[in-house]
Each structure stands twice: as structure tokens, then as C-alpha cells.
Amino acid sequence: MDSTHDLDVLAVFAHPDDAELLCGGALAAGVDRGERVGILDLTRGESGSRGSPELRAAEAAAAAEILGVELRRNVGLPDGRLADSHEARRVLAGHLRALRPRVVVTHWREGRHPDHGAASALVTSAVFLSGLRKLDAEGAPFRPTKLVYATAFREDAPPPSLVVDVSAVVERKMAALACYRSQFEGNAGAGEVYPAGDRPLFDQIRAHLAVEGGRIRVRAGEPFVTMETTAAASLGELGVSTF
């Protein structure tokens, strides 16, 4: 943690490729709006069946460049053994204090991979604890304003609190995902995406984007949940047609 940044959005996910898969479109859309966006991978994916930590790091760097994010870092927590422990909270809080994001986005509370649910719990704890003055973590106390859960592909999640229109950046999201050849090439499923018969993985991802986009009457979208109600300035500004 060599410098302090004030990010608008920080995606904190268990493994390299999780951020691209679950919210890559929203991250790219934010970059195009002038937001300062970063990605924090909690592990190097060293326990995965395919690829190596070094290869996955190279793939992650290439994907980050395509998305246009300002920075990407890796916390170096143990892959396959993520836990919402005091030590992990302390380490992650130090990163949050250094990067100072206004919004943090992470996994939904349950996941196909055990690390995904563990990451969600860990991030939720660390976001709160990073604001405590007496926490034994690096940096000055800082607490993000908003915590958002990415629910793409999860059938157990509630209806989204919001859907981000990613219609204009779908090809960038898919190009970023394509960087992870070690993980996705020849696979019918990946991460939270279950195989769907003989439909290719990337076609399955596009189908999900289309379904979520339909919720807000656009071509492609990514869904998110917040634990608190979202405010609207006035009824006159409400979007998404009822009919």
C-alpha cells in the first residue's frame, strides 16, 4: 500500500476474473463516466485447477487495461481458505484506508465457490471496521459510504435494488473476460455461471446480461443489491417505463 487514492468505486472480489464476470460492465461504464475505479483481488487464485498465479496475474492486468480501471491490486490472502477472520479484516481494512473508495462492490452473500460467500462476509466486516480509530490496521480510519453486492447469475439473491445499463460496454466486458484463457477457454461454466447444455459460456453470459437489461428496458444490464433503500430526488425523475 504505497500511496493513497480517493476512488469512486472499488470492486473487491475473491479471485482474478470475478470482478470482470460479475460487474465488469458496470466498472467500464463508470470509467467512461469519468469515475475513478479500481479492482482489489483478495487471492491470486493459486488453488484453482487451471492456470498458475503468475499466468492469472498477467491475465488480470490485461483485463484491467481493457476495462480502463485506474488500478488493480492483489491482497494475497489464501485461495480456497478465505475467512472472515480478524487478521483478514485487518489486512483488508488497510487496503480500504489506502484506496479510500466511496463505493465498494463485492460478491453476493452466497456463492458457488466457498471463497465467494467468505469474501462477501469479509468485505462487509472490513468496510465497517476500517472506520474504527482503534483498529490495529495500517492507515488513517476511513469508511466507504456505500456497500453494494453483485448478484449476477445468483438464483438465491433477491430482486436487484438497481441494474446498471451496460449496453454500450458489453464488448469491452467480453474482451476483458476473454483475457482469462486459462480459466474460460473450453469451459461451459465458470464462477457463478452454471453450464447450460451445449450453449457456449460467453453466449450464456450474454443471455444473462440481456435478461437483466430487460428489467430496465435496455439491451444489457448487471444487477446489484443494497441492504438499504435507494433514494430518489423526486417522483418526476423516476425512470423505467411501467407499461
Beta strands, then each sheet from edge to edge (+ up, - down):
strand 1: 9-13
strand 2: 37-43
strand 3: 71-77
strand 4: 103-107
strand 5: 146-150
strand 6: 162-165
strand 7: 221-225
sheet 1: 3+ 2+ 1+ 4+ 5+ 7- 6+
end
